[in-house]
Amino acid sequence: MAASSPINPDDYPFKRSEEEWRQILTPEEYRVLRKCGTESYGRGEYCNYFPKTGHFMCRACKFPLYASTSKFQDQGWDGYQDCYYTGDSCHVAVRGSKSHCEIACSNCGSHLGHVFFGERHTETNERH
């Protein structure tokens, strides 16, 4: 199911045409990242990958999003408790309303999933 907030490429600094995205991403990556699809539960490439150093970046444009240490064991999808900032600019953008808070790469607009608040799973009280 697609999210309710379509990607508007004009809202993001990193630009590629839809044809270029289709050429560089696999069909599944394109469906999830560019068409706001949902990755299959428990099947993500990095679900059970917890490095001690480095960072996770946007699969589409390679923009750094999360420190490896912010990742935690979640319920079948990758979970992160906070994201990178450059000055006052957050590397993860929010689309939609608080009741349906979708997150996206702030560089290219690719769909990253959703953020949940107030669950008390993390120190920041948010789960990406």
PyMOL commands that set and color helices and strands:
alter all, ss='L'
color gray80, all
select helices_A, chain A and resi 9-11+18-24+27-34+68-70+98-100
alter helices_A, ss='H'
color red, helices_A
select strands_A, chain A and resi 55-57+64-67+71-72+79-80+85-86+89-90+92-95+102-105+111-114+116-117+126-127
alter strands_A, ss='S'
color yellow, strands_A
deselect
rebuild
show_as cartoon
